[in-house]
Each structure stands twice: as C-alpha cells, then as structure tokens.
Amino acid sequence: MPMASSSEDQRVQWASEASQCLICMRHIDDPRLCPQCSKLFCYSCIRDWLQKAELESGNPACPNCRCPCGIDNFVKILEGSPLYPSKPIDNDTSKSDQFDASSTMLDSGKIQQHLEKILLETQGLFNETDRRVSEELEKQRALVKQTKDNLIKTINVMVQQELKDIHQQFHAKTGEINAWADILTKKLDKHQFALLSVKATVGQNSPQELVTKQSEIERSCTQVIEGLKTICLNVKPPCFKSNLIPEPSTWKFIVNKYSSVRRTNEVQYSELVTDDIGSVWRLEVHPSGFEDAKNTSLSIFLQLYNGIVGNYHYSIELLGSSRNHRYEDEAFFELRRGWGQNHFIDLKSLQESFLENDALELTFSVRALNLIDKYEKMKKRADLLTTEVDQLNKLAHPDCLTEVITVRNVVDAIKSSNCLYSDILNDDIGGRWRIQIYPGGNAECKGQFLSIFIELCSGIANKYDFTVAILHQNDKKVVKKSLEYCIQPSLPFGWKSFLGREELINNGYIQKDSLSIRLTIKPPNATQKLIYFRQYHDQAFGNMYPQRKESVASNDCKPTTSQEPLESRLRKTSISFVKNLFTKSPSTDQQ
C-alpha cells in the first residue's frame, strides 16, 4: 500500500508539472518541447524569452537546461499527442492534504524559477551596460587624442610658418649687409689703390725729389683720409617681426643743451607716453650719473608711471652718427619705479661719439613678454576700465541721499493698519524727506500688502530716481523697487502693493519687531543735481530779500542800529544755510 501511494503522488506531481509552462506558470498554450531537457513551454513565452536573451546577451538558451537553441529548435506538440498537456482535473476530496503539500512544492519551484529569471535579466543588463560604458570610454579616449593631435598639428603649422618668415627676414637682412659689403669693399679698394700709389711714390723717389713732390703727396693723403671718414655702414639695427611675440611700443626722446644740464645734473624726463595696452611710461635721464655713477656715467631708467604692474621686456638705445649704444632686459615694473642702468655709458664716450649739436637722442621701447602675458595684461586693463566706467556712471548719476532706516512696532501696525514714519532725512542739496510705511496695507490694499510711500517734507518739486529696498539676512531675498517721479512737497508717492502680507510675516523680514529699509534718492544726472542745488541756493537768498526791503522801508522813519555791511550779512546767511543742509534732525519715532 505505501508503494502504491508513492507512485500515485509522483504521477500527480509529474502531471501537474507537465501541464504548466515554466515561464508563465500557467496552463501551457500551444506547447513547444525543448529537444534537450524535454520541458514544455508556451509558444509565446519561449519566443519572447529567446528574443530578449538574443538582444541582451546574444546567446539565446533554454530557461531550464541553458542549452543554446533558437525558436526553430523547439518541437511543436500537436493536440491529441500523448505529450500534449491536459488540464488537471481533481475531484477527490480525500487527497486534499496531499494536494496542499504538492502546491507548496510547486510554489517553491515557481519562486526559484522567478528569481532565476530576474537574475538572468539583471545579468544581461549588466553585460549590456558594461559593453556600452567600455565603448563610450574608448570613444572619449580617441576623441581626446584626436583633439590633441589636431591642436599640435595647428601649432606646428603656425610655428613652421613663423620660422619660415623669420628665415626670410634673416636672408633679406643678410642680403642687405652683403650688398653694403660690396659697396664698401669697392670704396676701400679705391682708397687702397690711392694709398699704394702714394707709398710707391715715396719709396721710388729720392729725398731731394720728395721735396718737390711733398705738396702732391700730402694732398693725396688728405683725400684718402677724407674719403675714409665718409665710409660708414648705414644699416638699420636688426629687428625681426613675429606673430608669436608682441610688437613693442617705441618712442623717441632728445635731451637738448646737454652741457648745461650736465653741470646741474637736473633729471630729464620724457613726455608721458602710452603703450598699446594702456600703460603710461616715461624715460628718466640723469645727465651726470646717479648715485655711484655721478660724474662718470650717464644713467638712464624707464619708469612705469601708471598702468598694469608686471613683467615687461624693455630696451633703451642711444643713437650716434657711427654706431648706436643699446641696452635691453626684462624686469618686474612697479608704479613710479624705474629700471635701467646707473652706468649706461661713460661720459667720455658719450661726448666723443654720440653728442651732436650739444644734444643726445634716445629711443626706448617696451612690450609684454609674450602673447599670453599681453592678453592677461589687457584683461587686467579691461577690468580697470570697467571699474572706472562704474565710477563715472556713479558720478553721472550721483546720489543725494542714501540711508538705511529701522522702523519699529511693525507687528502692532500690521494688526491696526497704522502708518509708521521714518526719521526726517536731509539730502545734500537742501531737501528734507521721510518714508511712510503701512505694514498692514493702505486703502484698498489693507490686509493684503505692505505699502510704502516717499514724502518730500520740504523742498522744491523736481524729478528724482527713487529706490526702496527691504533688507533681509539673505541677500537673495532683498526686495527692491525703483521709480522715477517728479515729486511735489507734502504729496507722498510710492507703492501700495510693495510686498505681500504673508511674505512679509513668514519670510523673516521682521526682526525683533522691526523692518530695515534702505532709501536711495538721486537726480537724473550730475548736471541736474547742480541745477537743483542752485535752485535751493536761490530760494535761500530769495527769502532774505524781503527782510532787506522791510529794513530799508523802516530806515525811512528811523535810523538803523546795525552797522554791519550787507555783503557780510549775506555771507553769514549763506554759511548758515549750508550748515542746515548737512545737519540731520534728531531721531524721533512717530506713530
């Protein structure tokens, strides 16, 4: 009996497993048989499985035995065949316990197969991602190498072109020197022939004959001497041009009346000159030497008068009729500090070879070290110009009042919709201002917004630019609004809906029951500010004229007791007026 029961359980288990697809775990539809492990699958399930495996790993295989195969390798089972799965029918209630046990075993098998399926999908995705990342990295390496090679190729082309240009310049200058060599050689040969003729005459004649030919021989020697003095090499100093090295800025400076300035040793300065970056330079010449070179050498220094400090290449050249004396170097230049040589040239050589008409002529040049250095200096110069432009804009739009005020008792004012007033603020041209703040809103904006108005308490009606900012600990949350308006005295103007009530209360603008507000008032431009100041000035003097007329009228009936001149009284009044302009009233809180 136990053997029969065991055989029955195996048969039931085999029948159950044979009728279920190992992929979808449901009854097999259109069954397909694996030729290796003889497991049955739904046609649609095994087809999708193999297609997905093909896309992910390129190796389609049976999900049960992992043997490589395609959909065409699976055998189709026809209906009616002994292998065709039949639907399980179980009406025997006496074997319910055995069925539950077999169901538990089937569930465990399903979970294992499901996990194996997920693992297979994950492995396939990992393999695909690994392949994709490897391909992208190789592409980036190839791209970096190609970019580097292209840049080096471009630089090599530029360098080769520069070398070619420099060689061409070298050959041109060498050809010029060779041409001068031919010219000077011919001149020297001519003078040498004349000199040999004189020597032959002296050697071939007796002393008595030389007496008669003395004047002729002396005249021939004089002609040779004069001719030799005229021979000079008129070639420009060697200078090569390159696109990789900046062109220097060059200037000329002449020191006149050298004899007199040498006696006093008064420093001679060239005019202020500007290079192509915008820096200002000047040459400093000490005619009789500086410090340890006094009375022995000429001292020359190049000075950065204004501009961009940094390293520069510079040259100083003293021009002469027969030759030039040149000095060049690189140095770090600071403002108003010179670089050069104390012992530029000794005074004796200067007087013998370089003075013409009691004057000496100098050329000096300066440039950045290279193009990169020049671009950096140009950027610094641009930053300085930007700062200067900002300062000029500030001068062109001058503030006449910039003040940060603190308004207290804000919470109560929000509840009661009362108005809070700032202190009286005096601008620098004569106006008196204050701010009206309604933390709970004004008019139709009550209970919805913070309202702010600007009031000209006393002054002249004019157009101004107004900027009001509610300050916050976080600069990004500062609320700032601006307007341009021709404001009238005692007629406030501003914003009814400056800031929402909820934002004011909840975003941290109120600190210790106070609001911090910055007010900026400025005329449209500097010219208008001067006009406004003149208006206040004229108004102040106009207020004094009626008093003087009353005083003159009273003088007709009785003499005045004041002997002070009118001009003195006007001056005192003007001084008092200016003092009042810059005197602020004491701080008072008004509700």
C-alpha positions, 0 to 999 in steps of 0.5 A: 500500500505505501508503494502504491501511494508513492507512485500515485503522488509522483504521477500527480506531481509529474502531471501537474508539472507537465501541464504548466509552462515554466515561464508563465506558470500557467496552463501551457498554450500551444506547447513547444518541447525543448529537444534537450531537457524535454520541458514544455513551454508556451509558444509565446513565452519561449519566443519572447524569452529567446528574443530578449536573451538574443538582444541582451546577451546574444546567446539565446538558451533554454530557461531550464537546461541553458542549452543554446537553441533558437525558436526553430529548435523547439518541437511543436506538440500537436493536440491529441499527442500523448505529450500534449498537456491536459488540464488537471482535473481533481475531484477527490476530496480525500487527497486534499492534504496531499494536494496542499503539500504538492502546491507548496512544492510547486510554489517553491519551484515557481519562486526559484524559477522567478528569481532565476529569471530576474537574475538572468535579466539583471545579468544581461543588463549588466553585460549590456551596460558594461559593453556600452560604458567600455565603448563610450570610454574608448570613444572619449579616449580617441576623441581626446587624442584626436583633439590633441593631435589636431591642436599640435598639428595647428601649432606646428603649422603656425610655428613652421610658418613663423620660422619660415618668415623669420628665415626670410627676414634673416636672408633679406637682412643678410642680403642687405649687409652683403650688398653694403659689403660690396659697396664698401669693399669697392670704396676701400679698394679705391682708397687702397689703390690711392694709398699704394700709389702714394707709398710707391711714390715715396719709396721710388723717389729720392729725398731731394725729389720728395721735396718737390713732390711733398705738396702732391703727396700730402694732398693725396693723403688728405683725400684718402683720409677724407674719403675714409671718414665718409665710409660708414655702414648705414644699416638699420639695427636688426629687428625681426617681426613675429606673430608669436611675440608682441610688437613693442611700443617705441618712442623717441626722446632728445635731451637738448643743451646737454652741457648745461644740464650736465653741470646741474645734473637736473633729471630729464624726463620724457613726455608721458607716453602710452603703450598699446595696452594702456600703460603710461611710461616715461624715460628718466635721464640723469645727465651726470650719473646717479648715485655711484655713477655721478660724474662718470656715467650717464644713467638712464631708467624707464619708469612705469608711471601708471598702468598694469604692474608686471613683467615687461621686456624693455630696451633703451638705445642711444643713437650716434652718427657711427654706431648706436649704444643699446641696452635691453632686459626684462624686469618686474615694473612697479608704479613710479619705479624705474629700471635701467642702468646707473652706468649706461655709458661713460661720459667720455664716450658719450661726448666723443661719439654720440653728442651732436649739436650739444644734444643726445637722442634716445629711443626706448621701447617696451612690450609684454613678454609674450602673447599670453602675458599681453592678453592677461595684461589687457584683461587686467586693463579691461577690468580697470576700465570697467571699474572706472566706467562704474565710477563715472556712471556713479558720478553721472548719476550721483546720489543725494541721499542714501540711508538705511532706516529701522522702523519699529512696532511693525507687528502692532501696525500690521494688526491696526493698519497704522502708518509708521514714519521714518526719521526726517532725512536731509539730502545734500542739496537742501531737501528734507524727506521721510518714508511712510510705511503701512505694514498692514496695507493702505486703502484698498490694499489693507490686509493684503500688502505692505505699502510704502510711500516717499514724502518730500517734507520740504523742498522744491518739486523736481524729478528724482530716481527713487529706490526702496529696498527691504533688507533681509539676512539673505541677500537673495531675498532683498526686495527692491523697487525703483521709480522715477517721479517728479515729486511735489512737497507734502504729496507722498508717492510710492507703492501700495502693493510693495510686498505681500502680507504673508511674505512679509510675516513668514519670510523673516523680514521682521526682526525683533519687531522691526523692518530695515529699509534702505532709501536711495534718492538721486537726480537724473544726472550730475548736471541736474543735481547742480541745477537743483542745488542752485535752485535751493541756493536761490530760494535761500537768498530769495527769502532774505530779500524781503527782510532787506526791503522791510529794513530799508522801508523802516530806515525811512522813519528811523535810523538803523542800529546795525552797522554791519555791511550787507555783503557780510550779512549775506555771507553769514546767511549763506554759511548758515544755510549750508550748515542746515543742509548737512545737519540731520534732525534728531531721531524721533519715532512717530506713530 
